[in-house]
Amino acid sequence: MTGSLSDDKMAVSSAKVKVAVFGCSGRYLLNGETSRRFLFLIESRQLPTFSSISTVLVSFELANALILASLRWIRRPLSPTLHISLSLAGADMFTSLVIGIGLIVNSLLPQVFSIQIDKCSQLVIEALRMGGMYTSIGHLLTLAVNHYLGIKKPLHYPSLMTTRNITVIVLALWIIPPSSFAIYFSLLEQDGFAIIGCDYE
């Protein structure tokens, strides 16, 4: 009997400590499914990992935002290299944002708050995430080709890398990858957007 009372006191003390740490009411902490999930993520180190990744993504967002903010002080017209580089900064910023949204939708909401997002929204986010990654890769390849032409064909470089051509290339890099993944998800039989209303398990 004494041992049982001692165990109960230890359990209550542990609960009080957790309440003090997380600022939750004792009843909610002991009975709430959300609190149990939250504590599990803390103890399994999943939440610290999520927080670390989120911090890195926010840092990328701020760094690229500063690069884009410097555009107002850059002299016109933009050189091809600078034009592509600024677009690359925007692509990296977009990709980091979509990855962050994906972490929230696919990990934080269902695991901690038991909120399930519909499959269509998840597919849209996935198409944007994968498309954003290929958009960034495409910008890097374009920069490589740009430098190659500048070195190997300096006389033809101005006529090849015109503002119009660069604009067309940049627009294609932004539009084609996400659209390709959206079309691919739409063409999957018995899967993806092909399911009416995306209502499937």
C-alpha positions as CSV (number, residue, x, y, z in Angstrom):
1,M,0.0,0.0,0.0
2,T,2.8,2.3,0.9
3,G,4.6,1.5,-2.3
4,S,1.5,2.3,-4.3
5,L,1.1,5.7,-2.6
6,S,4.7,6.4,-3.2
7,D,4.4,5.6,-6.9
8,D,1.3,7.8,-7.1
9,K,3.2,10.7,-5.5
10,M,6.1,10.2,-7.9
11,A,3.7,10.2,-10.8
12,V,2.0,13.4,-9.6
13,S,5.4,15.1,-9.0
14,S,6.5,14.1,-12.5
15,A,3.3,15.5,-14.0
16,K,3.8,18.8,-12.1
17,V,7.3,19.1,-13.4
18,K,6.0,18.6,-17.0
19,V,3.3,21.1,-16.4
20,A,5.8,23.6,-15.2
21,V,8.0,23.0,-18.2
22,F,5.3,23.1,-20.9
23,G,2.9,25.5,-19.3
24,C,-0.1,23.1,-19.6
25,S,-2.8,22.2,-17.1
26,G,-2.3,18.9,-15.3
27,R,-5.6,17.5,-16.5
28,Y,-4.9,18.3,-20.1
29,L,-1.3,17.0,-19.9
30,L,-2.4,13.7,-18.4
31,N,-5.5,13.1,-20.5
32,G,-5.0,15.1,-23.7
33,E,-3.9,13.1,-26.7
34,T,-2.2,16.2,-28.2
35,S,0.0,16.6,-25.0
36,R,0.9,12.9,-25.0
37,R,2.0,13.2,-28.6
38,F,3.9,16.4,-27.9
39,L,5.8,14.8,-25.0
40,F,6.5,11.7,-27.1
41,L,8.1,13.9,-29.8
42,I,10.2,15.7,-27.1
43,E,11.4,12.4,-25.6
44,S,12.1,10.8,-29.0
45,R,14.0,13.9,-30.2
46,Q,11.7,14.3,-33.2
47,L,10.6,17.8,-32.2
48,P,14.1,19.1,-31.6
49,T,15.0,17.8,-35.0
50,F,12.0,19.5,-36.5
51,S,12.9,22.7,-34.8
52,S,16.5,22.5,-36.1
53,I,15.4,22.0,-39.7
54,S,12.9,24.8,-39.3
55,T,15.6,27.1,-38.1
56,V,17.8,26.3,-41.0
57,L,14.9,26.9,-43.5
58,V,14.1,30.2,-41.9
59,S,17.8,31.2,-42.1
60,F,17.8,30.4,-45.9
61,E,14.6,32.4,-46.3
62,L,16.1,35.5,-44.6
63,A,19.4,35.2,-46.5
64,N,17.7,34.9,-49.9
65,A,15.2,37.7,-49.0
66,L,18.2,40.0,-48.3
67,I,19.7,39.1,-51.7
68,L,16.4,40.0,-53.4
69,A,16.0,43.2,-51.3
70,S,19.4,44.4,-52.7
71,L,17.8,44.5,-56.2
72,R,16.7,48.1,-55.7
73,W,20.3,49.2,-55.4
74,I,21.6,47.3,-58.4
75,R,22.2,49.2,-61.6
76,R,20.2,48.5,-64.7
77,P,20.3,46.8,-67.1
78,L,21.1,43.5,-65.3
79,S,23.8,41.3,-66.6
80,P,22.8,37.8,-67.6
81,T,24.8,36.3,-64.7
82,L,23.1,38.7,-62.2
83,H,19.7,38.1,-63.7
84,I,20.0,34.3,-63.3
85,S,21.6,34.6,-59.8
86,L,18.7,36.8,-58.5
87,S,16.2,34.3,-60.0
88,L,18.1,31.5,-58.3
89,A,17.8,33.3,-55.0
90,G,14.1,33.5,-55.5
91,A,13.9,29.8,-56.4
92,D,15.8,28.9,-53.3
93,M,13.6,31.0,-51.2
94,F,10.5,29.4,-52.7
95,T,11.8,25.9,-52.3
96,S,12.7,26.5,-48.6
97,L,9.2,27.9,-48.0
98,V,7.5,24.9,-49.6
99,I,9.8,22.4,-47.7
100,G,8.8,24.1,-44.5
101,I,5.1,23.9,-45.3
102,G,5.6,20.3,-46.2
103,L,7.1,19.6,-42.8
104,I,4.2,21.2,-41.1
105,V,1.5,19.5,-43.2
106,N,3.1,16.0,-43.3
107,S,4.7,15.9,-39.8
108,L,3.7,18.5,-37.3
109,L,0.0,18.6,-37.9
110,P,-0.8,14.9,-38.1
111,Q,1.8,13.7,-35.5
112,V,1.2,16.4,-32.8
113,F,-2.3,17.8,-33.4
114,S,-3.9,14.8,-35.1
115,I,-4.9,17.0,-38.0
116,Q,-5.0,15.2,-41.3
117,I,-4.7,17.2,-44.5
118,D,-6.5,16.1,-47.6
119,K,-4.5,14.1,-50.2
120,C,-5.0,16.7,-52.9
121,S,-3.3,19.4,-50.9
122,Q,-0.4,17.1,-50.0
123,L,0.1,16.3,-53.7
124,V,0.1,20.0,-54.6
125,I,2.7,20.7,-51.9
126,E,4.8,17.7,-53.1
127,A,4.6,18.9,-56.7
128,L,5.7,22.4,-55.7
129,R,8.5,21.0,-53.5
130,M,9.9,18.7,-56.1
131,G,9.4,21.3,-58.9
132,G,11.2,23.9,-56.7
133,M,14.2,21.7,-56.3
134,Y,14.5,21.1,-60.0
135,T,14.0,24.8,-60.6
136,S,17.0,25.6,-58.4
137,I,19.0,22.8,-60.1
138,G,18.0,24.3,-63.5
139,H,19.2,27.7,-62.5
140,L,22.6,26.3,-61.5
141,L,22.9,24.5,-64.8
142,T,22.0,27.7,-66.6
143,L,24.7,29.6,-64.7
144,A,27.2,26.9,-65.8
145,V,26.2,27.2,-69.4
146,N,26.3,31.0,-69.1
147,H,29.9,30.9,-67.8
148,Y,30.9,28.4,-70.5
149,L,29.6,30.6,-73.3
150,G,31.3,33.6,-71.8
151,I,34.6,31.8,-71.8
152,K,34.4,29.8,-75.0
153,K,32.5,32.2,-77.2
154,P,33.1,35.7,-75.9
155,L,32.3,37.3,-79.3
156,H,28.9,35.5,-79.6
157,Y,28.0,35.8,-76.0
158,P,26.2,39.2,-76.2
159,S,24.0,38.0,-79.1
160,L,23.2,34.6,-77.4
161,M,22.6,35.8,-73.8
162,T,20.2,38.6,-74.5
163,T,17.8,40.0,-71.9
164,R,14.9,38.4,-73.9
165,N,16.5,35.0,-74.0
166,I,17.4,35.1,-70.3
167,T,13.8,36.0,-69.4
168,V,12.4,33.2,-71.5
169,I,14.8,30.7,-69.9
170,V,14.1,31.9,-66.4
171,L,10.3,31.7,-66.9
172,A,10.7,28.2,-68.3
173,L,12.7,27.2,-65.3
174,W,10.0,28.5,-63.0
175,I,7.0,27.0,-64.9
176,I,8.1,23.7,-66.4
177,P,9.3,21.7,-63.3
178,P,6.2,22.2,-61.1
179,S,3.8,21.8,-64.0
180,S,5.5,18.6,-65.1
181,F,5.1,17.0,-61.7
182,A,1.5,18.2,-61.5
183,I,0.8,16.6,-64.9
184,Y,2.6,13.4,-63.8
185,F,0.5,13.2,-60.7
186,S,-2.6,13.7,-62.8
187,L,-1.7,10.8,-65.2
188,L,-1.2,8.2,-62.5
189,E,-3.9,5.5,-62.8
190,Q,-5.8,4.8,-59.6
191,D,-3.6,7.3,-57.8
192,G,-2.7,11.0,-57.6
193,F,-5.1,13.5,-58.9
194,A,-6.8,10.8,-61.0
195,I,-8.9,9.8,-58.0
196,I,-12.0,11.9,-58.0
197,G,-11.7,14.4,-55.1
198,C,-8.4,12.7,-54.1
199,D,-10.5,10.8,-51.6
200,Y,-8.5,7.6,-51.0
201,E,-6.3,6.0,-48.4
